[in-house]
Amino acid sequence: MIHDLDTFIEPRQKMLTDGTLTEFREWEVSERTEIFGSIAHRFSAYRRSGFRHGEWFEGSGHKTTQFVRTPSGWGMSSLAWDDAPATVTE
């Protein structure tokens, strides 16, 4: 699925403000960044956890992010990710 900025933000903002998703945390567990002049690529593995609809979950996945150097600094040009299926613990 491809999102523009608004369609990416809208459902996430709703989950984070309506109580659907609480105590959410996401962190990198490994990364590799390559820079070639004015472009860069970062590939990372991450973990995530929190409560969704009151149930604890844990998950993981991978992200690939591309950046472009501009006169005002580095800017993100694209982001793609693949989430491994979340696990629910009781």
C-alpha distances in whole Angstrom, upper triangle without the diagonal:
4,7,10,13,14,11,10,14,15,14,15,18,19,19,21,23,24,25,22,21,25,26,23,23,21,23,23,25,25,24,25,25,26,27,28,30,28,24,23,21,20,19,20,20,20,21,21,23,24,24,22,24,27,26,26,23,22,20,19,16,16,14,15,16,17,20,23,26,27,31,30,28,25,22,18,17,13,12,10,10,11,13,16,16,18,22,24,28,31
4,7,10,11,9,9,13,14,14,15,18,19,19,21,23,24,26,23,22,25,27,23,23,21,23,23,25,25,23,24,23,24,25,26,27,25,22,21,19,19,19,20,20,21,22,22,24,25,26,24,26,29,28,28,25,24,21,20,18,16,14,14,14,15,18,20,23,24,28,27,26,22,19,16,14,11,10,9,11,13,15,18,19,21,25,27,30,33
4,6,8,6,5,9,11,11,12,14,16,17,18,20,22,23,21,21,24,25,22,22,20,22,22,25,25,24,25,24,25,25,26,28,25,22,21,20,20,20,20,21,21,22,21,23,24,25,22,24,27,27,27,25,24,22,21,18,18,15,15,15,16,17,19,23,23,26,25,24,21,18,14,13,11,10,10,12,14,16,19,20,21,25,27,30,33
4,6,6,6,9,10,12,13,15,16,18,19,21,22,24,23,22,25,26,23,23,22,23,24,27,27,25,26,24,25,25,26,27,23,21,21,20,20,21,22,23,23,24,23,25,26,27,24,26,29,30,29,27,27,24,23,21,20,17,17,15,16,17,18,21,21,24,23,22,20,16,13,12,10,11,12,15,17,19,23,24,25,28,30,33,36
4,6,5,6,9,11,11,12,15,16,17,18,20,22,21,20,22,24,21,21,20,21,22,26,26,24,25,24,25,25,26,26,23,21,21,20,20,21,21,22,22,23,22,24,24,25,23,25,28,28,28,26,26,24,23,21,20,17,17,15,15,16,17,20,20,22,21,20,18,14,12,12,11,11,13,15,18,19,23,24,24,28,29,32,35
4,5,5,6,9,10,10,12,15,15,16,18,20,19,19,22,23,21,22,21,23,24,28,28,27,28,27,28,28,30,30,27,25,24,23,23,24,24,25,24,24,23,24,24,24,22,24,27,27,28,26,26,25,24,23,22,20,20,18,19,20,21,23,23,25,23,23,21,18,16,15,14,14,16,17,20,21,24,25,25,28,29,32,34
4,6,6,7,9,10,12,13,15,16,17,20,18,18,21,23,20,21,20,23,24,27,28,27,28,27,29,29,30,31,28,26,25,24,23,23,23,24,23,23,21,23,22,23,20,22,25,25,26,24,24,23,22,21,21,19,19,18,20,21,22,25,25,28,26,26,23,20,17,16,15,14,14,16,18,18,22,22,22,26,27,30,32
4,6,7,7,9,11,12,13,15,17,18,17,16,19,20,17,18,17,19,20,23,24,23,25,24,26,26,28,29,26,23,22,21,20,20,20,20,19,20,18,20,20,20,18,20,23,24,23,21,21,19,19,18,17,15,16,15,17,18,20,23,23,26,25,23,21,17,14,14,12,11,12,13,15,15,19,19,20,23,24,27,30
4,6,5,6,9,10,11,12,14,16,15,14,17,18,16,17,16,19,20,24,25,24,26,25,27,28,30,30,27,25,24,22,21,22,21,21,20,20,18,19,19,19,17,19,22,23,23,21,21,20,20,19,19,17,18,17,19,19,22,24,24,26,24,23,21,18,15,16,15,13,14,15,17,17,21,21,21,24,24,27,30
4,6,5,6,9,10,11,12,15,14,14,17,19,17,19,19,22,23,27,28,28,29,29,31,31,33,34,31,29,27,26,25,25,24,24,22,22,20,20,19,19,17,18,21,22,23,22,22,22,22,21,22,20,21,20,22,23,25,27,27,30,27,27,25,21,19,19,18,17,17,18,19,19,22,22,21,24,25,28,29
4,5,5,6,9,10,10,12,11,11,14,17,15,17,17,20,22,25,27,27,29,29,31,32,34,35,32,30,28,27,25,25,23,23,21,20,17,18,17,16,14,15,18,19,20,18,19,19,20,19,20,19,21,21,23,24,27,29,30,32,30,29,27,23,21,21,19,17,17,16,18,17,19,19,18,21,21,24,26
4,5,5,6,9,10,11,10,9,12,14,11,13,13,17,19,22,24,24,26,26,29,30,32,33,31,28,26,25,23,22,21,20,18,17,14,15,14,14,12,14,16,17,17,16,17,16,17,17,18,17,19,19,21,23,25,28,28,31,28,27,24,21,19,20,18,16,16,15,16,15,18,18,16,19,20,22,24
4,6,5,6,9,11,10,10,12,14,12,15,15,19,21,24,26,26,29,28,31,32,34,35,32,30,28,27,25,25,23,23,20,20,17,17,15,15,14,15,17,19,19,19,20,19,20,21,21,20,22,21,23,24,26,28,28,30,28,27,25,22,20,21,20,18,19,18,20,19,22,21,20,22,22,25,26
4,5,5,6,8,8,9,12,15,13,16,18,21,24,27,29,29,32,32,34,35,37,38,35,33,31,30,28,28,26,25,23,22,18,18,16,15,13,13,16,18,19,18,20,20,22,22,24,22,25,24,26,27,30,32,32,34,31,30,29,26,23,24,23,21,21,20,21,20,22,21,20,22,21,24,25
4,6,6,6,5,5,8,11,10,13,15,19,22,24,27,27,30,30,33,35,37,38,36,33,31,29,27,26,24,23,20,19,15,14,12,11,9,10,12,14,15,15,16,17,19,20,22,21,24,24,26,28,30,32,33,35,32,31,29,26,24,25,23,21,20,19,20,17,20,18,16,18,18,20,21
4,6,6,7,5,7,9,8,11,13,17,20,23,26,26,29,29,32,33,36,37,35,32,30,28,26,26,23,23,19,18,14,13,11,11,10,11,13,15,15,15,17,17,19,20,22,21,23,23,26,27,29,31,31,34,31,29,27,25,23,25,23,21,21,20,21,18,21,20,18,20,19,21,22
4,6,8,8,9,12,12,15,17,20,24,27,29,30,32,33,35,36,39,40,37,35,33,31,29,29,27,26,23,22,18,17,14,13,12,13,14,17,17,18,20,21,23,24,25,24,27,26,29,29,32,33,33,35,32,31,30,27,25,27,26,23,24,23,24,22,24,23,21,23,22,23,24
4,6,8,9,13,13,17,19,23,26,29,31,32,35,35,38,39,42,43,40,38,36,34,32,31,29,28,25,23,19,18,15,13,11,10,12,15,17,18,20,21,24,25,27,26,29,29,31,32,35,36,36,39,35,35,33,30,28,30,28,26,26,24,25,23,25,23,21,22,21,22,23
4,5,6,10,11,15,17,21,24,27,30,31,34,35,38,39,42,43,41,38,36,34,32,31,28,27,23,21,17,15,12,9,8,8,9,12,13,15,17,19,22,24,26,26,29,29,32,33,36,37,38,40,37,36,34,31,29,31,29,26,26,24,24,22,23,22,19,20,18,19,19
4,7,10,10,14,16,20,23,25,28,29,32,33,36,38,41,42,40,37,35,33,30,29,26,25,21,19,15,13,10,8,6,5,8,10,12,12,15,17,19,21,23,24,27,27,30,32,35,37,37,40,37,35,33,31,28,29,27,24,24,22,22,19,20,18,15,17,15,17,18
4,7,7,10,13,16,20,22,25,26,29,30,33,35,38,39,37,34,32,30,27,26,23,21,18,16,12,10,7,6,5,7,8,9,10,10,12,14,16,18,21,21,24,24,28,29,32,34,35,37,35,33,31,28,26,27,25,22,22,19,19,17,18,17,14,15,14,15,17
4,5,9,12,16,19,21,25,26,29,30,34,36,39,40,38,35,33,31,28,27,24,22,18,16,12,9,6,5,7,8,8,10,9,11,13,15,17,19,22,22,25,26,29,30,33,35,36,38,35,33,31,29,27,29,27,24,24,21,22,19,20,19,15,16,14,15,16
4,6,10,13,17,19,22,24,27,29,32,34,37,39,37,34,32,29,26,25,22,20,17,14,10,8,5,6,9,11,10,11,9,10,12,14,16,19,21,21,25,25,28,29,32,34,35,37,34,32,30,28,26,29,27,24,24,21,22,19,20,19,15,16,15,15,16
4,7,10,14,16,19,21,24,25,29,31,34,35,34,31,28,26,23,22,19,17,13,11,7,6,4,7,9,12,12,12,10,9,10,11,13,15,17,18,21,21,25,26,29,31,32,34,31,29,27,25,23,25,23,20,20,17,18,15,16,16,13,14,14,15,17
4,7,10,13,16,17,21,22,26,28,31,33,31,29,26,23,20,19,16,14,10,8,5,5,6,10,12,15,15,14,12,11,10,10,11,13,15,16,19,19,23,24,27,29,30,33,30,27,25,24,21,24,22,19,19,16,17,14,16,16,13,15,15,16,18
4,7,10,13,14,17,19,22,24,28,30,28,25,22,20,16,15,12,11,7,6,4,7,9,12,14,18,18,17,14,12,10,9,9,10,12,12,15,16,19,21,24,26,28,30,28,25,22,21,19,21,19,16,16,13,14,12,13,15,13,15,16,17,20
4,6,9,11,14,16,20,22,25,27,26,24,20,18,14,13,10,9,5,6,6,9,12,16,17,21,21,20,17,14,12,11,9,10,11,11,14,15,18,19,23,24,27,29,27,24,21,20,18,21,19,16,16,14,15,13,15,17,15,17,18,19,22
4,6,7,11,13,16,19,22,25,24,21,18,15,11,10,7,6,4,6,9,12,15,19,20,24,24,23,20,17,14,12,9,10,9,10,12,13,16,18,21,23,25,28,26,23,20,19,17,20,18,15,15,13,14,13,14,17,16,18,20,21,25
4,7,11,14,17,20,24,26,26,23,19,17,13,11,7,6,5,7,10,13,17,20,22,26,26,23,20,17,14,12,9,10,10,11,14,15,19,20,24,25,28,31,29,25,23,23,20,23,21,17,17,15,15,14,14,17,17,18,20,21,24
4,7,10,14,17,20,23,23,20,17,14,10,8,6,5,7,10,13,17,20,24,25,29,29,27,24,21,17,15,12,11,9,11,12,14,17,18,22,23,26,29,28,24,21,21,19,21,19,17,16,14,15,15,16,19,19,20,23,24,28
4,7,10,13,17,19,19,17,13,10,7,6,4,6,9,12,15,19,22,26,27,31,31,29,26,23,20,17,14,12,9,9,10,11,13,15,18,20,23,26,25,21,18,18,16,18,17,14,14,13,15,16,17,20,21,23,26,27,31
4,7,10,13,16,17,14,11,8,6,5,6,9,12,16,19,22,26,29,30,34,34,33,30,26,23,20,17,15,11,11,10,11,12,13,16,18,21,24,24,20,17,18,16,17,16,15,15,15,16,18,19,23,24,26,29,31,34
4,7,10,13,13,11,7,6,4,6,9,12,14,18,21,24,27,31,31,35,36,34,32,29,25,23,19,17,14,12,10,9,10,10,13,14,18,21,20,16,13,14,13,15,14,14,15,16,18,20,22,25,26,29,32,33,37
4,7,10,11,9,6,5,6,9,12,15,18,22,24,28,31,34,35,38,39,38,35,32,29,26,22,20,16,14,11,11,10,10,12,13,17,20,20,16,13,15,14,15,15,15,16,18,20,22,24,28,29,32,35,37,40
4,6,7,6,4,7,9,12,15,18,21,24,27,30,33,36,37,40,41,40,38,35,32,29,25,23,19,17,14,12,10,9,10,10,14,16,17,14,11,13,13,14,15,16,18,20,22,25,27,31,32,35,38,39,43
4,6,5,6,9,12,14,18,21,24,28,30,34,36,39,40,43,44,43,41,38,35,32,28,25,22,19,16,14,11,10,10,10,14,16,18,15,13,14,15,15,16,18,20,22,24,27,30,33,35,38,41,43,46
4,6,8,11,14,17,21,24,26,30,32,36,38,41,41,45,46,45,43,40,37,34,31,28,24,22,18,16,13,11,9,8,11,13,15,13,12,14,15,15,17,19,22,24,27,30,33,36,37,40,43,45,49
4,7,11,14,17,20,24,26,29,31,34,36,39,39,43,44,43,41,38,36,33,30,27,24,20,17,14,11,8,6,5,8,10,12,10,9,10,12,12,15,17,20,23,26,29,32,35,36,39,42,44,47
4,7,10,14,17,21,23,26,28,31,34,37,36,40,41,40,38,35,33,30,27,24,20,17,13,11,7,6,5,6,10,13,14,11,9,10,10,9,11,14,16,19,22,25,28,31,32,36,38,41,44
4,7,10,13,17,19,23,25,28,31,34,34,37,39,38,35,32,30,27,23,20,17,14,11,8,6,5,6,8,12,15,15,12,9,10,9,10,11,12,14,17,20,22,25,28,29,33,35,37,41
4,7,10,14,16,20,22,25,28,31,31,35,36,35,32,29,26,23,20,17,13,10,7,6,5,6,9,11,15,18,18,15,11,11,10,10,10,10,11,13,16,19,21,25,26,29,32,34,38
4,6,10,12,16,18,22,25,28,28,32,33,32,29,26,23,20,17,14,10,8,6,5,7,8,12,14,17,20,20,16,13,13,11,12,11,10,11,12,14,16,19,22,23,26,29,31,34
4,7,10,14,16,20,23,26,27,30,31,30,27,24,21,17,14,11,7,6,5,7,9,12,15,17,21,24,23,20,16,16,13,14,12,10,10,10,11,14,16,19,20,23,26,28,32
4,6,10,13,17,20,23,24,28,28,26,24,20,17,14,11,8,6,5,7,9,12,14,18,20,23,26,25,21,18,17,15,16,14,11,11,9,11,12,13,17,18,20,23,25,29
4,7,10,14,18,21,21,25,26,24,21,17,14,11,7,6,4,6,9,12,15,18,21,23,26,30,28,25,21,21,18,19,17,13,12,10,10,10,11,14,15,17,20,21,25
4,7,10,14,17,18,22,22,20,17,14,11,8,5,6,6,8,11,13,17,19,23,25,27,30,28,25,22,21,18,20,17,14,13,10,10,9,10,13,13,15,17,19,22
4,7,11,14,15,19,19,17,14,11,7,6,4,7,9,11,14,16,20,22,26,28,30,33,31,28,25,24,21,23,20,17,15,12,12,9,10,12,10,12,14,15,19
4,7,11,12,16,16,14,11,8,6,5,6,9,11,13,16,18,21,23,27,29,31,34,31,29,26,24,22,23,21,17,16,13,13,10,10,11,9,11,12,14,17
4,7,9,13,12,11,7,5,4,6,9,12,15,16,20,21,25,27,30,32,34,37,34,32,29,27,25,27,24,21,19,16,16,12,12,12,9,10,10,11,14
4,7,10,9,8,6,6,7,9,12,15,18,19,23,24,27,29,32,34,36,38,35,33,30,29,26,28,26,22,22,19,18,15,15,14,11,11,10,11,13
4,6,5,5,4,6,9,12,15,18,21,22,25,26,30,32,35,37,38,41,38,36,33,31,29,31,28,25,24,21,20,17,17,15,12,11,9,10,11
4,5,5,6,7,10,12,15,17,21,22,25,26,29,31,35,37,38,41,38,36,33,31,28,30,27,24,23,20,19,16,16,14,11,11,9,12,13
4,6,9,10,13,15,19,21,24,25,28,29,33,35,38,40,41,44,41,39,37,34,31,33,30,27,26,23,22,19,19,17,14,14,11,13,13
4,7,9,13,16,19,22,25,26,30,31,35,36,39,42,43,45,42,40,38,36,33,35,32,29,28,25,24,20,20,18,15,14,11,11,11
4,6,10,13,17,20,23,25,28,30,34,35,39,41,43,45,43,40,38,36,33,34,32,28,27,23,22,18,18,15,12,10,7,8,8
4,7,10,14,17,21,23,26,28,32,33,37,39,41,43,41,38,36,34,31,33,30,27,25,22,20,17,16,14,10,9,6,6,7
4,7,10,14,17,19,23,25,29,31,34,37,38,41,39,36,33,32,29,30,27,24,22,18,17,13,12,10,6,6,5,6,9
4,7,11,14,17,20,22,26,28,32,34,36,39,37,34,31,30,27,28,25,22,20,16,15,11,10,9,6,5,7,8,11
4,7,11,13,17,19,23,26,29,32,34,37,35,32,29,27,24,26,22,19,17,13,11,7,6,7,5,6,9,11,15
4,7,10,14,16,20,23,27,29,32,35,33,30,26,25,22,23,20,16,14,10,9,6,6,8,7,9,13,14,18
4,7,10,13,17,20,24,26,29,32,31,28,24,23,19,20,17,13,11,7,6,4,5,9,10,12,16,18,22
4,7,10,14,17,20,23,26,29,28,25,21,20,17,17,14,11,9,6,5,7,8,12,13,16,19,22,25
4,6,10,13,17,20,22,26,25,21,18,16,13,14,11,7,6,4,7,9,11,15,16,19,22,24,28
4,7,10,14,17,20,23,23,19,16,14,11,11,8,6,5,6,9,12,15,18,19,23,26,28,32
4,7,10,13,16,20,19,16,12,10,7,8,6,4,7,9,12,15,18,21,22,25,28,30,34
4,7,10,13,17,17,14,10,9,6,6,5,6,9,12,15,18,21,24,25,29,32,34,37
4,7,9,13,13,10,6,5,4,5,7,9,12,15,19,21,24,27,28,31,34,36,40
4,6,10,11,8,6,5,6,6,10,12,16,19,22,25,28,31,32,35,38,40,43
4,7,8,6,4,6,9,10,13,16,19,22,25,28,31,34,35,38,40,42,46
4,5,5,6,7,10,11,15,17,21,24,28,30,33,36,37,40,42,44,47
4,6,8,10,14,15,18,21,25,28,31,33,37,40,40,43,45,47,50
4,7,9,12,14,18,20,24,26,30,32,35,38,38,41,43,45,48
4,7,10,12,16,18,21,24,27,29,32,35,35,38,40,42,45
4,7,9,12,14,18,20,24,26,29,32,32,35,37,39,42
4,6,9,11,15,18,22,24,27,30,30,33,35,38,41
4,6,8,11,14,18,20,23,26,27,30,32,35,38
4,7,11,14,18,20,24,26,27,31,33,36,39
4,7,10,14,17,20,23,24,28,30,33,36
4,7,11,13,17,19,20,24,26,29,33
4,7,10,13,16,18,21,24,27,30
4,6,10,13,14,18,21,23,27
4,7,9,12,15,18,21,25
4,6,8,11,14,17,21
4,6,9,13,15,19
4,7,10,13,16
4,7,10,13
4,6,10
4,7
4
